[in-house]
């Protein structure tokens, strides 16, 4: 019914930048909050950044000042601009959306994940 498709991951050197994108499609009526989470090997999934439909944002302390989340409501798309990347940012990054379906049912959806590797 609903798909979240992420793109933009890859291998980057420390200090470099990447931009992740996540597009939601399907029988969507409206999207509330959207967010990015990450999971490193052997660790729990953690919130990286989130943004409401109105544009209010929330960041993990570890990425404040380096990452920026934004969204285009008309395209049901959320972005994560990641600058000054560090090796500890290496993880699989997942997109999440809190949305209402066309049937008016509310649900949470996850993308398939995109690998970000920061290494020299």
N, C-alpha and C positions, 0 to 999 in steps of 0.2 A: 504494500500500500504506500509506504513512504520509504524513500531512500535518501541517505546522506552520503555524499561522495566527496572524499577528501583528495586533495592534490597539493603538491609543492614540497614534499619532503625530499630528503637526500643527504648527501655527505658534504660537510662544510668544515673549513678550518676554524679553529678558535678565533674569536673576534669577528667572524663573518656574519652574514645575514641570510635569512630565508623567509619566504612568505608562504604561509599555508592558506588554502582556500577550502571551503566546505559548502557545497550546494545541496539544498534539500529539494526534493521533488516528490510528486505523488498527489494524493487526495488531501491536500492541506488547506485548511480554512484560514488559520493564522498561526504565527509563531510567536511565542512569548520570549523566554530567555534562550540564548544560544551560548555555548561555551566550548572551551578546549580543555581537555584533560590529557595527562600523560602517564605512562607507566614504564618505568625502567626495569630491567631484569632483576628479579628478586625483591621488588618493591611493590607497594600498593599503588593503585591508580590514584592520582591526585589532581585537584583542580588547578589549572594554570591561569585561566582568565574566563570571565563571563560577561555578557552584555545583555541588557534588557531590550525590549522592542523600542523603548524610548531613548536608548543610548547610554544608560547608566552602566558603568563598568566596575569590575571587581578583579583584582589581581592577587596571585600568590606573592608573598613577600620576596621570594627568591627571584622573581622576574620583573618586579616593579622597576620602572625606569629603562628597561631593556625591551620589553614586549609591548605591543599595542594591539588590542582587539578592536575590530570594527565590523559593521554589517551593512548590507544593502537589502532593505526590507522588500523592495520591489523584485529582487532576484532571489529572495530566500537564501541568501548567501552570507556567510560569516568568514572573516579573515583573521589571521594572526601574523602580524609583522614581528619577526624576531631578529633583534640586533644584538651585537656584542655577545654572540653565542659562546657558551662555555662547555667544556667536556661533560659537566654534570647536567647539561640540558639534553644529553643523549637519551632518547626514549622513543616509544611508539606514541604518537599523538592522536587522540581521538576527538572527534567532533560530537557534540551533544545538542539536541534540540528539545525544548519543552513546547509542545504545539497542540493545537486543536485540529482534528481531522474535519473533513467536510461533513461528517456525520455528527459533529459537535462533541465527539468523544476526545478527551484529553489524554495524551500519552507522551512518553519520553522515548527518544530514538537515539541510537549511536551509529556513527560511521564505522567503517571497517578498520580504520587506523592507517597512519602513514609514518614510516620510520624517519626519524631525524638523528643523524649521527654527527657529532662534533669531534673531530680528531685531526691531528696534524700528520 
